[in-house]
Amino acid sequence: GLLRAGGHGDAGPRSRSKPIGGRKPGQAAAQLAHWRAARTWLSQALAVWDGWSQHGVSSVFNTTRRAQAAQALAACDATLTKLGA
């Protein structure tokens, strides 16, 4: 399945000087790095599904997968926004 962003890293409002969710600054930086990497992969997945019809017949399979990738990317973006990235 695709990455699900529900609940992971949801630190809520914070100042930039405080660690995310009470974690140490190094842990916060690692968490941001992981979410940014996830965003990169999800963007690539969405690009694949966007270009699917150039290589094969479009069907419910690719349209469903595209919608899932778009939803996962939006959730990742929302989490990154909450984390202040």
C-alpha positions in Angstrom: 0.0 0.0 0.0 0.9 3.6 -0.2 2.3 5.7 2.6 -0.4 6.7 5.0 0.3 10.0 6.8 -2.5 9.7 9.4 -1.2 10.6 12.8 2.6 10.2 12.3 4.5 13.3 13.0 1.5 15.4 13.9 3.1 17.8 16.2 0.6 20.6 15.9 1.5 24.3 16.1 5.0 25.0 17.4 7.8 27.5 17.3 10.9 26.7 15.2 13.0 26.5 18.3 11.1 23.7 20.0 11.6 20.1 19.0 8.8 18.4 17.2 6.4 16.6 19.5 8.9 16.9 22.4 11.6 15.1 20.5 15.2 16.1 20.4 16.2 18.4 17.5 18.2 15.6 15.8 15.1 13.4 15.8 13.0 16.2 14.5 15.5 16.7 11.6 15.4 13.0 10.8 11.7 13.0 10.8 11.5 15.9 8.4 14.1 14.2 6.2 12.0 11.0 6.1 8.8 12.9 5.2 10.7 14.9 2.5 12.0 11.6 1.0 8.4 10.2 1.1 7.2 13.2 -0.7 9.8 12.8 -3.4 8.8 9.1 -4.0 5.1 10.0 -3.9 5.6 12.7 -6.5 7.4 10.2 -8.7 4.6 7.7 -8.3 2.0 10.3 -9.2 4.0 11.2 -12.3 4.0 7.6 -13.4 0.2 7.3 -13.0 -0.2 10.7 -14.8 1.7 9.3 -17.8 0.1 5.9 -17.8 -2.1 6.5 -20.8 1.0 7.3 -23.0 2.1 3.7 -22.5 -1.1 1.7 -22.0 -4.8 1.7 -22.1 -6.3 3.8 -19.3 -8.7 1.8 -17.0 -10.1 1.8 -13.5 -6.8 0.3 -12.3 -4.6 3.2 -13.2 -7.2 5.9 -12.4 -7.6 4.4 -8.9 -3.9 4.1 -8.4 -3.5 7.7 -9.5 -6.1 8.9 -7.1 -4.4 7.0 -4.3 -1.0 8.5 -5.1 -2.5 12.0 -5.2 -4.2 11.5 -1.9 -1.0 10.1 -0.3 0.9 13.1 -1.7 -1.6 15.6 -0.3 -1.4 13.9 3.1 2.3 14.0 3.1 2.2 17.7 2.1 -0.2 18.4 5.0 2.1 16.6 7.4 5.1 18.6 6.2 3.2 21.8 6.6 2.3 20.8 10.2 5.9 20.1 10.9 6.9 23.5 9.6 8.8 22.3 6.6 
